[in-house]
């Protein structure tokens, strides 16, 4: 890695901005680029007016973008990464991307002597703020080892999953399970509310029993108090991740029998106007079609 060069960061939104702050807090210079030109300066990064400007100065470039379509545009566009890259640079895709696209871009960049690493992230906005994300990383093992000091700025656990695409595949598998547990627990909590159960007691029982899961442990104890943990993955992005998982399962020849439930649940949430809100609002969508149920008496105002 070239000492003294800034780290390039393309995509400074919900997660990218948080990771940028962590890097700056660790003493790294960050050269930031986003469609919203003011974001880099607001975060304390050095603004870059174009992708070309990032590629000219940085040896390591991190991407945090909405989906593979945007990643492909950033890499292959007229003024994109491929047009400005040089041998020896490293590009890390922290987005949730389609593994087939990731593998294709890896091959294209390899022809230019550029290493492309896919690093799926888990933990959400709160973990990004605290620097405790989990990274599932695909690509050259030696390159991944060299990137660990940078990853340590925002991740507490970094796992090399295998060759190109392995990191994004692991992320999709994880997000599929996340979607299933969130949607199913939301439905169960609405049922418990309509049955007249004390939801705090119900959660205590579930979390000491076989129904325990991440959502019951970490999300619903807050949701029943009116705190939806705003700032995390939206319902639309959750749907996108499930669709990507289904596509990957099809490529692998795996029957995807359990995707229908969360696709229906988060599709309902989007249809009812919750798609751009945190995916935890799926419980309100299920509540809406179950007689106007809310798990809490009043939403908490988050400072």
RADAZI-V828229 format. One line per field, one symbol per residue. ss: DSSP state (A for helix, B for strand, O for the rest). phi: phi as a letter, one per 20 degrees, with the letter a starting at -180 (. if undefined). psi: psi as a letter, one per 40 degrees, with the letter a starting at -180 (. if undefined). Layout:
# RADAZI-V828229
ss=???
phi=???
psi=???
This chain:
# RADAZI-V828229
ss=OOOOOOBBBBOOOAAAAAAAAAAAAOOOOBBBBOOOOOAAAAAOOBBOOOAAAAAAAOOBBBBOOOOAAAAAAAAAOOOOAAAAOOOOOBBBBOOOOOAAAAAAAAAAAAOOOOBBBBBBBBOAAAAAAAOOBBBBBBOOAAAAAAAAAAAOOOBBBBBBBBOOOAAAAAAAAAAAAAAAAAAAAAAAAAAAAAOOOOAAAAAAAAOOOOOOOAAAAAAAAAAOOOOOOOOOOBAAAAAAAAAAAAAAAAAAOOOOOOAAAAAAAAAAAAAOOOOOOBAAAAAAAAAAOOOOOOOOOOOOOOO
phi=.ffnefeecdodegefffffgffffenefcddcbgefefgffeneefdfbfgffffdeedcddccfafgfgffffdfgdefffcfcgnfcddeefedfgffgfffgfffffemdedddcfdcpmfffffemdfdddddpffffgffegffgffccecccfeqfgnffffffffffffgfffffffgfffffffffnfffffgfgfgfdcfegbgffeddfgeffendelgoegfffffggfffffffffffemdfeedefffffffffgffendfeegfffgfffffgedomecfcebffeef
psi=hhieiihhhhgfaddddddddddddeeihhhihidhdeddddeeihhheidddddddidhhhhgididdddddddeidfaddeeiiheihhhheigihdddddddddddddefhhhhhghiidadddddeffihhhhiahddddddeddddedehdhhhheaahedddddddddddddddddddddddddddddeeihddddddddeeaeeiiddddddddddeeehefieahidddddddddddddddddefhhgeedddddddddddddeeedeiideedddddddefefhididhihhh.
